Amino acid sequence: MTQILQSYIGGRWQGAQAAGALRSAVNGATIAHTHAEALDFGEAVEHARRKGLPSLMAMDFQERALRLKALAKFLMEHKEQLYAVSAHTGATKVDSWIDIDGGAGTLFAYASIGSNELPSGNLVHEGPAFPLGKKGGFSGTHVLVPRGGLAVHINAFNFPVWGLLEKFAPSFLAGMPCIGKPASATSYLTEAAMRLIVQSGILPEGSLQLVIGGTGDLLDRLNGADVVTFTGSADTASRLRVHPNLIANSVPFNAEADSLNCAILGPDVSPDDEEFGLFVKEVAREMTVKAGQKCTAIRRAIVPAHLLDAVCEQVASRLAKTTVGDPADERVRMGPLASHAQQADVAERIALLRQDAELVYRGEANWIGAGTAEGAFCAPTLLACRKPMEVDSVHTVEAFGPVSTVMAYEGLDEALALAARGQGSLVATLVTRDATVAAKAIPAMAAWHGRLHILDREAAVESTGHGSPLPTLKHGGPGRAGGGEELGGLRAVKHYLQRAAVQGSPTMLAAVTGEHVRGARVNDTAVHPFRSYFEDLQIGDSLLTHRRTVGEADIVAFGGISGDYFYMHFDEVAAKDSPFGKRIAHGYFVLSAAAGLFVSPAPGPVLANYGLDTLRFVKPVGIGDTIQARLTAKRKIDRNKVDAKGVGQGVVAWDVEVTNQLGELVASYDILTLVAKRT
């Protein structure tokens, strides 16, 4: 008896009656059914708002980052269960690694981003604050806060696990409960991942729900605090984008759509160059990994006209060595398409492309493995278009499978024009060994492509490849690619936060942001701030140091220690002709002298200084000038970590202002320190 998939809605698994059959991509056998029961999306939305949202807001960014890390570890420990299910989608071991391990890796990445780049609490200060008046009593800044809504994520069939997790990770970190809706064709793998997630007990109830089947009236129930994201075809994205309720309530809609990504072989590359082989390898790999079912796959290989035949010959040679069949067989390097419907769609689109392009290579239909005759296989298919500027189909029709078209260009400008004919894509690769080619091409390509991959022999050593979105880089593109953004490190978290401008006195802004703002009231403590443990230290705790007059001996001694004998510090005559009109102290001497003024030298709670941020030397310090420093606790981040001895630690950023005898600011920066907790 085949499995009946269930939705996870309202804190329970729902669905018991079989509906649509889902077939194995490998042998056509029915392996699961979607459920027939209609879901109460009112319950789903209410559960997210009443249960999920309060649970998430009871935690802060740092605590949610810890949950993501724990979930990533759990999924990696149980990934073999998912690998077994993934085989039915036609995925090879490499394909499954991209989807399953890649999904867990994205959780790890956002756990790290949350821990290292986000504050304690649930407000991000997009500073610095800046004065709005002449007297310093009125300032402005920007803050980011959780939207107070839910995120609906609608995903494509090609990455059932990664697709769910790469959207969930930044949403969860931003404090938004999620409802994930995978494409039905491979939803059995997403459901298997969701069962592990629920089993782990790591996520607060209501923070992630799963919909198997259609979305019904779900989008009608959203409001302006919510967000909808979509990955899939450009046609579906266009229909969803104009949903009446999304428009009426200004619900943000982010689309990442399939696109006609390209790779350009630079005019400087010859068949004898290593870069030629890299180009051929990249095109062939993008055709066969996931059987070409990647929204980032190379659909158009744009090459110099005199090299078209050579490129086609080399790519075809690599494709001929690609064994196709049941991924369970160790000889197989490419599996089937994800579904029989996809198989029919790709065949139809190949026929459309062949109206304007010639067939260069098509693999034989000799699939390896028992029962594969009933599978959803498609042989690798390479086409060539010798006059791509004169036709349209190669720039408008996408066969979402192991299909690519090699097209000829005359001159770099024509290559760039061909790249733009795709009307926007997720990624484009430029293979060149000439930096001047890259310098000309990349700015032009950037207008139409979301990510630009420059490949040469130097980058090839570590390149992650054309088709691999990375958590730290933007994923998305203009035009046909949907016009949206995903991933991109902290950028993705900010997509799910609401930005607001805040105006007020520096003291009020400091209270709101939880961060000291220049001009705000400070607390001149009786105890040196460096003697306070993390728990006891308050934002605004401050020390105004004693003063120090800078003498010529200081400059001479610092030059001797540092080896910095720049004329501004030592040449009296040349210095008089400079904009400052005199010899001045080294900026780094001012920094060092300031540290000498405010550091408390005895052992204490401050464990280490691990960096400076926002350093600026504002005015020169000359011989005879007197400097003074103010040290103020600016920001505290509790990362919930302990050292090897079990002692808790937090991060404290200190605002440092160094002034001269006239009260003028001469240096400004933040110091980052690790500070011990009392317990």
ZATORTI-566343 format. One line per 2 residues: number of its first residue (from 1); their letters; for each residue x, y, z of C-alpha. Coordinates in steps of 0.02 Angstrom, whole numbers. Example, Ala and Ser with C-alpha at 12.3 -4.5 7.8 and 13.67 -1.06 7.14 Angstrom:
2
1 = as = 615:-225:390  684:-53:357
END
This chain:
679
1 = mt = 0:0:0  71:170:-47
3 = qi = 90:311:76  -41:448:92
5 = lq = 48:611:120  -14:725:258
7 = sy = -12:910:288  51:975:454
9 = ig = -74:1111:500  -135:1176:668
11 = gr = -9:1072:764  -65:903:694
13 = wq = -47:793:541  -200:799:430
15 = ga = -255:691:283  -309:509:271
17 = qa = -396:489:104  -295:461:-55
19 = ag = -303:585:-197  -176:614:-336
21 = al = -48:477:-365  136:523:-361
23 = rs = 247:408:-464  428:364:-446
25 = av = 531:456:-574  642:303:-590
27 = ng = 519:164:-632  346:243:-637
29 = at = 281:148:-485  157:243:-376
31 = ia = 246:283:-214  128:407:-130
33 = ht = -36:498:-144  -79:675:-96
35 = ha = -226:683:25  -403:718:-32
37 = ea = -461:819:120  -478:1006:97
39 = ld = -380:1103:226  -448:1238:338
41 = fg = -327:1377:297  -413:1487:424
43 = ea = -350:1366:555  -175:1369:480
45 = ve = -165:1558:480  -240:1571:654
47 = ha = -117:1442:720  30:1540:648
49 = rr = -34:1704:721  -93:1643:892
51 = kg = 34:1506:927  184:1525:814
53 = lp = 209:1713:821  204:1732:1011
55 = sl = 323:1584:1030  447:1660:909
57 = ma = 436:1832:988  469:1756:1160
59 = md = 643:1723:1091  768:1846:1020
61 = fq = 880:1839:866  1017:1749:961
63 = er = 902:1616:1031  821:1584:863
65 = al = 995:1565:787  1032:1429:914
67 = rl = 873:1337:864  925:1342:681
69 = ka = 1093:1269:724  1015:1130:827
71 = la = 893:1088:687  1034:1083:559
73 = kf = 1130:959:668  975:851:690
75 = lm = 939:843:504  1119:799:465
77 = eh = 1111:657:592  955:587:506
79 = ke = 993:632:325  1008:451:267
81 = ql = 820:434:292  796:577:170
83 = ya = 923:508:46  819:349:33
85 = vs = 663:449:-11  758:568:-125
87 = ah = 805:423:-240  624:416:-301
89 = tg = 640:594:-368  776:533:-486
91 = at = 915:614:-387  1089:541:-389
93 = kv = 1191:545:-229  1269:710:-285
95 = ds = 1096:780:-324  1031:728:-153
97 = wi = 1184:804:-70  1147:971:-151
99 = di = 966:965:-93  976:886:79
101 = dg = 1149:931:143  1132:1099:56
103 = ga = 970:1132:149  1049:1091:316
105 = gt = 1201:1193:268  1089:1344:239
107 = lf = 1020:1322:415  1198:1319:482
109 = ay = 1240:1475:380  1093:1575:449
111 = as = 1128:1514:625  1302:1589:605
113 = ig = 1235:1749:528  1112:1770:671
115 = sn = 1245:1736:802  1377:1849:728
117 = el = 1281:1990:645  1119:2014:741
119 = ps = 1094:2089:915  1011:2021:1068
121 = gn = 828:2070:1070  712:2090:921
123 = lv = 762:2259:852  902:2295:730
125 = he = 973:2471:734  1021:2522:557
127 = gp = 1131:2660:619  1220:2765:645
129 = af = 1100:2896:709  1130:3070:638
131 = pl = 1086:3244:700  935:3331:624
133 = gk = 969:3498:707  1116:3611:748
135 = kg = 1111:3593:938  1119:3403:948
137 = gf = 952:3381:1034  857:3305:888
139 = sg = 920:3155:789  859:3021:670
141 = th = 898:2840:629  820:2682:558
143 = vl = 766:2522:644  711:2351:583
145 = vp = 583:2252:682  485:2089:656
147 = rg = 335:2119:545  214:2030:662
149 = gl = 145:1924:520  173:1756:438
151 = av = 268:1700:282  192:1588:149
153 = hi = 326:1499:48  274:1416:-116
155 = na = 411:1306:-186  456:1217:-348
157 = fn = 480:1029:-370  667:1026:-405
159 = fp = 736:1053:-228  607:981:-106
161 = vw = 717:1003:49  831:1149:9
163 = gl = 684:1247:-61  591:1233:104
165 = le = 740:1268:216  823:1411:120
167 = kf = 664:1513:138  624:1454:314
169 = ap = 795:1496:390  794:1686:366
171 = sf = 606:1695:401  624:1604:566
173 = la = 774:1709:613  669:1865:579
175 = gm = 530:1801:693  403:1753:559
177 = pc = 306:1589:570  302:1500:402
179 = ig = 181:1398:299  275:1297:168
181 = kp = 190:1232:12  299:1116:-95
183 = as = 258:1067:-274  157:907:-271
185 = at = 270:806:-387  408:786:-256
187 = sy = 312:835:-100  340:662:-26
189 = lt = 521:711:6  472:878:84
191 = ea = 347:787:194  482:665:251
193 = am = 593:813:299  448:895:390
195 = rl = 416:736:491  596:741:549
197 = iv = 579:925:595  423:891:698
199 = qs = 504:739:776  653:843:833
201 = gi = 544:954:943  669:1095:912
203 = lp = 552:1221:833  413:1308:931
205 = eg = 241:1246:883  164:1350:746
207 = sl = 329:1414:679  326:1298:528
209 = ql = 174:1217:446  165:1112:287
211 = vi = 33:1110:151  18:959:37
213 = gg = -87:998:-116  -166:1164:-166
215 = tg = -165:1327:-70  -355:1350:-78
217 = dl = -404:1516:-2  -241:1536:94
219 = ld = -185:1693:1  -357:1772:31
221 = rl = -324:1764:219  -163:1865:222
223 = ng = -140:2045:272  -9:2180:256
225 = ad = 101:2109:394  124:1947:297
227 = vv = 243:1898:157  227:1780:9
229 = tf = 377:1705:-80  372:1596:-234
231 = tg = 494:1488:-332  441:1412:-498
233 = sa = 391:1459:-673  381:1639:-733
235 = dt = 201:1609:-789  144:1553:-617
237 = as = 238:1696:-535  145:1819:-646
239 = rl = -24:1748:-595  14:1748:-410
241 = rv = 87:1923:-413  -82:1997:-463
243 = hp = -185:1901:-335  -321:2026:-283
245 = nl = -294:2010:-96  -105:2028:-111
247 = ia = -131:2188:-210  -271:2255:-97
249 = ns = -167:2233:61  4:2272:-13
251 = vp = 67:2101:40  251:2090:-11
253 = fn = 275:1960:-147  448:1893:-190
255 = ae = 471:1785:-345  620:1682:-399
257 = ad = 575:1615:-571  656:1497:-694
259 = sl = 760:1591:-819  867:1573:-974
261 = nc = 1035:1584:-887  1187:1598:-998
263 = ai = 1373:1567:-1003  1487:1671:-1115
265 = lg = 1653:1608:-1178  1762:1763:-1192
267 = pd = 1833:1815:-1361  2008:1800:-1289
269 = vs = 1996:1613:-1255  2066:1485:-1378
271 = pd = 2044:1295:-1379  2221:1280:-1311
273 = de = 2180:1380:-1155  2133:1299:-991
275 = ef = 1981:1414:-986  1911:1328:-1142
277 = gl = 1904:1163:-1049  1828:1248:-897
279 = fv = 1688:1318:-1005  1650:1149:-1084
281 = ke = 1650:1064:-915  1535:1195:-839
283 = va = 1407:1182:-979  1404:991:-974
285 = re = 1393:987:-785  1248:1109:-779
287 = mt = 1155:1003:-906  1172:842:-806
289 = vk = 1170:888:-620  990:864:-560
291 = ag = 957:812:-742  965:997:-785
293 = qk = 818:1035:-671  893:1187:-587
295 = ct = 827:1364:-602  1010:1415:-618
297 = ai = 1061:1291:-755  1149:1355:-912
299 = rr = 1019:1360:-1050  1118:1466:-1174
301 = ai = 1305:1442:-1206  1364:1596:-1301
303 = vp = 1529:1569:-1393  1634:1653:-1529
305 = ah = 1568:1601:-1699  1733:1522:-1753
307 = ll = 1731:1410:-1598  1550:1352:-1606
309 = da = 1590:1184:-1685  1737:1153:-1569
311 = vc = 1631:1191:-1415  1489:1081:-1476
313 = eq = 1609:937:-1511  1689:947:-1338
315 = va = 1524:964:-1243  1448:821:-1341
317 = sr = 1600:714:-1301  1576:743:-1115
319 = la = 1389:709:-1126  1422:546:-1217
321 = kt = 1514:485:-1061  1366:524:-948
323 = tv = 1279:364:-896  1092:386:-871
325 = gd = 976:274:-771  926:220:-596
327 = pa = 1034:320:-473  1041:165:-362
329 = de = 1164:93:-488  1340:154:-451
331 = rv = 1376:174:-637  1240:307:-658
333 = rm = 1289:490:-663  1120:565:-712
335 = gp = 946:513:-659  774:546:-733
337 = la = 672:703:-729  568:726:-572
339 = sh = 401:673:-649  320:606:-805
341 = aq = 231:773:-828  400:856:-830
343 = qa = 462:730:-956  321:775:-1075
345 = dv = 348:961:-1049  534:952:-1088
347 = ae = 502:850:-1246  378:980:-1306
349 = ri = 501:1122:-1276  643:1033:-1362
351 = al = 532:1022:-1516  502:1211:-1508
353 = lr = 687:1248:-1491  730:1136:-1640
355 = qd = 630:1251:-1753  773:1378:-1739
357 = ae = 919:1268:-1686  1002:1112:-1752
359 = lv = 1023:953:-1651  1206:925:-1608
361 = yr = 1192:781:-1486  1058:676:-1404
363 = ge = 1101:529:-1294  1032:358:-1330
365 = an = 882:298:-1231  974:152:-1152
367 = wi = 933:182:-969  1026:79:-840
369 = ga = 921:-15:-713  768:-126:-701
371 = gt = 600:-43:-736  678:116:-804
373 = ae = 579:100:-965  432:167:-863
375 = ga = 534:307:-788  533:493:-828
377 = fc = 699:495:-919  763:623:-1044
379 = ap = 926:603:-1137  1051:747:-1129
381 = tl = 1014:858:-1279  1133:986:-1353
383 = la = 1074:1109:-1487  1165:1240:-1590
385 = cr = 1104:1405:-1659  1219:1488:-1784
387 = kp = 1121:1650:-1805  1044:1682:-1634
389 = me = 1020:1869:-1666  894:1825:-1802
391 = vd = 779:1708:-1701  678:1718:-1541
393 = sv = 641:1543:-1475  815:1512:-1404
395 = ht = 792:1669:-1299  612:1636:-1244
397 = ve = 587:1447:-1230  660:1353:-1082
399 = af = 669:1164:-1080  685:1129:-893
401 = gp = 795:976:-910  963:918:-980
403 = vs = 953:1036:-1127  1064:1180:-1182
405 = tv = 1089:1280:-1342  1260:1337:-1402
407 = ma = 1247:1500:-1498  1373:1598:-1600
409 = ye = 1424:1781:-1581  1534:1903:-1677
411 = gl = 1621:2019:-1555  1597:2047:-1369
413 = de = 1461:2178:-1393  1354:2051:-1485
415 = al = 1385:1923:-1348  1321:2047:-1218
417 = al = 1170:2085:-1326  1130:1899:-1338
419 = aa = 1145:1881:-1150  1019:2022:-1127
421 = rg = 897:1940:-1249  851:1821:-1109
423 = qg = 760:1968:-1026  832:1936:-854
425 = sl = 909:1784:-772  966:1719:-605
427 = va = 1148:1694:-652  1271:1715:-795
429 = tl = 1448:1650:-811  1589:1736:-903
431 = vt = 1739:1627:-943  1890:1733:-986
433 = rd = 2074:1749:-948  2077:1935:-990
435 = at = 2036:2056:-849  1993:2193:-973
437 = va = 1858:2082:-1048  1784:2054:-876
439 = ak = 1794:2240:-835  1694:2282:-991
441 = ai = 1570:2138:-988  1519:2124:-805
443 = pa = 1446:2301:-782  1341:2276:-939
445 = ma = 1285:2102:-885  1242:2158:-709
447 = aw = 1087:2249:-772  1006:2086:-827
449 = hg = 1077:1951:-713  1060:1925:-526
451 = rl = 1228:1840:-498  1384:1849:-606
453 = hi = 1511:1709:-602  1682:1748:-676
455 = ld = 1780:1589:-711  1964:1574:-751
457 = re = 2100:1452:-703  2134:1545:-541
459 = aa = 1953:1543:-481  1926:1363:-539
461 = ve = 2028:1297:-394  1889:1344:-272
463 = st = 1741:1394:-379  1573:1328:-319
465 = gh = 1511:1332:-498  1387:1424:-605
467 = gs = 1230:1344:-535  1260:1346:-347
469 = pl = 1168:1482:-248  1261:1521:-87
471 = pt = 1182:1579:76  1296:1731:83
473 = lk = 1258:1791:-94  1098:1858:-168
475 = hg = 991:1731:-262  867:1808:-383
477 = gp = 865:1912:-539  773:2046:-638
479 = gr = 641:2029:-772  599:1851:-821
481 = ag = 691:1789:-665  554:1863:-556
483 = gg = 629:2027:-498  654:1963:-320
485 = ee = 792:1919:-199  826:1773:-83
487 = lg = 976:1729:24  1116:1857:21
489 = gl = 1168:1836:202  1090:1964:318
491 = ra = 997:2040:170  875:1893:171
493 = vk = 832:1919:355  798:2102:321
495 = hy = 674:2052:185  564:1984:326
497 = lq = 585:2134:442  498:2302:435
499 = ra = 605:2458:420  551:2618:507
501 = av = 630:2789:526  638:2854:705
503 = qg = 663:3035:760  692:3102:933
505 = sp = 821:3156:1059  981:3052:1066
507 = tm = 930:2993:1239  763:2929:1175
509 = la = 842:2848:1022  965:2759:1136
511 = av = 822:2692:1241  728:2631:1087
513 = tg = 874:2551:997  957:2479:1151
515 = eh = 1117:2558:1088  1209:2712:1146
517 = vr = 1185:2859:1028  1308:3004:1028
519 = ga = 1233:3149:1122  1126:3038:1235
521 = rv = 1140:3050:1424  1278:2940:1494
523 = nd = 1303:2862:1664  1473:2909:1736
525 = ta = 1493:2759:1850  1595:2757:2008
527 = vh = 1665:2589:1955  1769:2581:1796
529 = pf = 1658:2504:1659  1792:2374:1623
531 = rs = 1769:2309:1802  1585:2266:1773
533 = yf = 1526:2093:1724  1418:2071:1571
535 = ed = 1255:2060:1670  1294:2214:1774
537 = lq = 1350:2326:1632  1217:2447:1569
539 = ig = 1209:2533:1400  1271:2711:1431
541 = ds = 1392:2665:1572  1535:2783:1537
543 = ll = 1709:2841:1588  1784:3012:1551
545 = th = 1972:2988:1565  2110:3102:1627
547 = rr = 2204:3203:1498  2371:3180:1409
549 = tv = 2475:3310:1318  2564:3248:1162
551 = ge = 2748:3292:1150  2880:3276:1015
553 = ad = 2958:3131:1112  2795:3034:1092
555 = iv = 2802:3053:902  2986:3005:893
557 = af = 2962:2854:1007  2808:2792:912
559 = gg = 2899:2812:746  3043:2708:813
561 = is = 2927:2570:876  2814:2565:723
563 = gd = 2940:2606:586  2821:2740:522
565 = yf = 2929:2890:475  2803:2975:362
567 = ym = 2854:3155:327  2700:3228:412
569 = hf = 2767:3165:578  2952:3203:558
571 = de = 2990:3333:423  2958:3506:495
573 = va = 2983:3597:329  2876:3480:223
575 = ak = 2741:3474:356  2723:3663:353
577 = ds = 2678:3653:169  2546:3520:202
579 = pf = 2360:3558:228  2390:3546:417
581 = gk = 2533:3671:420  2629:3578:554
583 = ri = 2696:3410:610  2560:3297:679
585 = ah = 2554:3139:784  2525:2969:704
587 = gy = 2341:2924:702  2382:2756:777
589 = fv = 2479:2840:915  2321:2935:959
591 = ls = 2230:2769:963  2363:2691:1074
593 = aa = 2370:2841:1189  2181:2838:1207
595 = ag = 2188:2654:1255  2316:2700:1387
597 = lf = 2193:2827:1456  2042:2713:1471
599 = vs = 2107:2535:1494  2094:2459:1667
601 = pa = 2252:2353:1670  2215:2227:1808
603 = pg = 2132:2059:1768  1943:2075:1764
605 = pv = 1785:2035:1668  1849:2106:1502
607 = la = 1932:1955:1423  1987:2012:1252
609 = ny = 1982:2154:1128  1950:2077:958
611 = gl = 1930:2225:844  1887:2403:799
613 = dt = 1741:2462:696  1700:2630:614
615 = lr = 1873:2704:647  1891:2883:588
617 = fv = 2030:3010:619  1930:3171:618
619 = kp = 2057:3308:659  2247:3306:671
621 = vg = 2334:3304:840  2489:3414:844
623 = ig = 2635:3431:964  2571:3515:1122
625 = dt = 2389:3463:1098  2302:3379:1245
627 = iq = 2188:3231:1216  2053:3152:1323
629 = ar = 1942:3000:1291  1764:2952:1335
631 = lt = 1726:2767:1340  1541:2719:1339
633 = ak = 1455:2549:1336  1367:2557:1167
635 = rk = 1293:2386:1133  1279:2216:1218
637 = id = 1253:2050:1129  1222:1893:1229
639 = rn = 1268:1749:1115  1227:1621:1250
641 = kv = 1401:1545:1239  1523:1482:1370
643 = da = 1710:1454:1367  1804:1292:1399
645 = kg = 1785:1319:1586  1597:1344:1575
647 = vg = 1606:1532:1604  1476:1629:1507
649 = qg = 1528:1769:1390  1446:1913:1301
651 = vv = 1502:2038:1171  1510:2222:1215
653 = aw = 1539:2361:1090  1612:2520:1168
655 = dv = 1595:2692:1091  1758:2790:1101
657 = ev = 1769:2978:1075  1941:3058:1080
659 = tn = 1940:3248:1095  2071:3385:1105
661 = ql = 2090:3531:1226  1958:3628:1128
663 = ge = 1830:3489:1147  1845:3447:963
665 = lv = 1827:3267:908  1994:3201:843
667 = as = 1959:3013:833  1803:2907:838
669 = yd = 1781:2717:841  1700:2565:920
671 = il = 1796:2434:1018  1730:2256:1022
673 = tl = 1766:2153:1177  1722:1986:1254
675 = va = 1658:2012:1431  1635:1875:1560
677 = kr = 1473:1842:1652  1468:1827:1840
679 = t = 1391:1653:1831
END
